[in-house]
Amino acid sequence: MQFFKSILIPVLLAVSTTVFAQQKYENEIRISRDSVPTKALEFIDTAPFDKKIRWYKEYFIDGTSIEAKTRYQGKRYSIEFDPSGELEDVEIDHRWRHAPEQVRLLMENYLQERFGHYTLDKLQFQYTGPAEQVFEWLHERLSAAELTLRYEIVIHTKDNGKYKRYEVLFDAEGTPLRSAEFIPKNLDNIEY
């Protein structure tokens, strides 16, 4: 049992460190409707959105995604799909005060402890679940409580005089799940 504990504790520490010490590179380019997978087009074309849809391809360190952006009911929506057109999530921009107060306090405490002084750039409510359930929710035939809710926050701060941006993901209760520092888009200085 002692051997098991001596192995397990360092492994858990290593895993928790990597969960909160990730880097994120994100770049998006506008694409035409012709470049969008059929499955993603069908989802968006039958959703209740009544404004223009703009399509983007996002590039990450470990892959790509397809994103539809629009406004709906006075809010900005980002609907993300994997490269084959499978729904990944729906993100809706919200003001900080729209998050439940208790959850907001937990997130603020974490951000203060982790980053010290920071400025909030963006808060998105992120909804995930089976595509059929997300579709029904968009049509207001299903409660949001049937989906998985997460909060995606983008902040900026200074660390040793350097400007840094972070994306932090929290669960519906305000528990931090992941934190990643944005890698600057200008990668001309990379040494090989």
N, C-alpha and C positions, 0 to 999 in steps of 0.2 A: 504493500500500500504506500509506503514511504517513497519507493521508487516511482510509482505512478504519480504522486504529488510533485516530486522533483522534476518530472518531465512535463506534466500538465501546466503548471504555473508559468514557466517560461513560454510555452506555446501560446497560452491565453494572452500573456502580455504582448507577445509579438503580433498576434492577430489584432488585438485592440489598437496597437500602435499603427498598423497598416491601414486599418479602417479610418483612422483620423489623420493620416499623413499622406493622403493621395494628392496627385496633381491632376489638373484637368486642362486639356486643350480643346477648344471649341471654335470652329469656324463654320460659317454658313454662307451658302451662295444661293441666289434666287434661281429657280428652275422653272421650266415651262410645264404646263399640265401634261404634255405629251411624255414627259420624263418620269411621271408618277406611276407607281405600280397600280394595276387595275383594282386590286382589293382596297387600297387606300382611297382611290377615287370613288368607288362605290359607297364606302362608308360616309365620306364627306358629302357626296351628292344627295344622299338620302337623310342626312342630318338636318336639323331645323335652322341652320345658319342662313341668314338672309342678306349678309354683306359679302363683298368680294373676298375670295379666298386667295391668299398668296402662298405659293409653294416654295420650300427651301430644302436643300440637302445640307445636312450638318455633318461635319467631319470631326471625329474625336480621335484620341490617341489609339483606341482599340477598335475603330469601326466607323460606320456611318448610320444615319437615320434620315427619314423623310419627315418634314414637318409642314403642317397646314396652319397658317395664321389668319385670324379673322377677328372681327368684333361681333359680340352677340350680347344682347340685353345690357348694353353699356359697358361691357368688360372685354378685355383682350383675352383671346383664347389661343392656345397653342396645342394642336393635336399631333402627337408624335407617333410615327410608325417605324417598324424596322424596315430594312431594305426590301423585303418581300411584300410589304404592305400590311403586315399584322399590326394591330393597334398596340401601342405600348402604354401611353397615358394621355390624359387631358390636363393641361395646366391653365389655370385662370389667374390673371393678375388681380391682386387685392391690396387694399391699404392695410397697414399694420394693425389698425384698430378693429379690423374685421375678423382677426383671429380671436378665438375665445380667450377671455382675460387670463384664466389660470394657465392655459397653454402658452400664452404670450409671456407671462412672467417666467415660466420655466425656460423658454427659449432665450429671453433676455439675460437670465442668470447664467446660462451656459455660455452665451456669446461674450458676456462681460468677463467671466472667468477665463475663457479660452483666448480672447483677443484683446482684452482691456478696452481701450477706446476704439470704437468702430462707427461706421455710418452705414445705415441700411440703404441699399440700392433698389432691391426688388423683393417682393414676397409673392409667391405663387402657391395656390392651393393645387395639389397634384392628386388627381383621381385615377385609380387603376382598378382593374377587374376584368372579367371576361368581356370581350367586345360587345356581345349581345346586351349585357347588363349596362355597360357604359352608354350604348346606343339608346336603351330605354330610359336611362336617367336624363340624357340630353333632351329627349322628347317629353320629359316630366311625367313619365309613367312609372318611375321607380325612384325611391328615396335615395339620396346620397349616402345614407347610412348603410346601404347594401354594398357600397364600394369601399376600397381602401383609400383613406385620406392621408396624405403626407404634406408637409410644409417645406417648400424649397425656398431658401433665403440666399440672396447674394448681398454681400457686404464688401466694403473696402476699409482698409486700415493702413497704418504705417508701422513698419517693423524695422528698427535701426535706421530710420530715415528713408526707407524705401516703401513706395506705394505698392500695396498688394491687394488682390481681390480674392475672395473665397466664396464658394458655394457650400452651404450647409443644409443637409436634409434632416428633417425631424419627423417622427411618427405623429399620429393624431393626438397623442398625449403630451407631446413636447419633448420626447426623449431623442437625443441626437443619434442619428444612424450613420451619417457619413459627412466628412468634411474634406474639401479638396481645394487646393490653391490653383487659381487659373495661371496657366503658362502664358506669357505674353505672345501675341500673335506674330510679332516680328521675330522670326527665328533666324535672321541673318547672322547672328552672333554664335550660332552653335558650332562648336569645334568638333572635328571628326578625327 
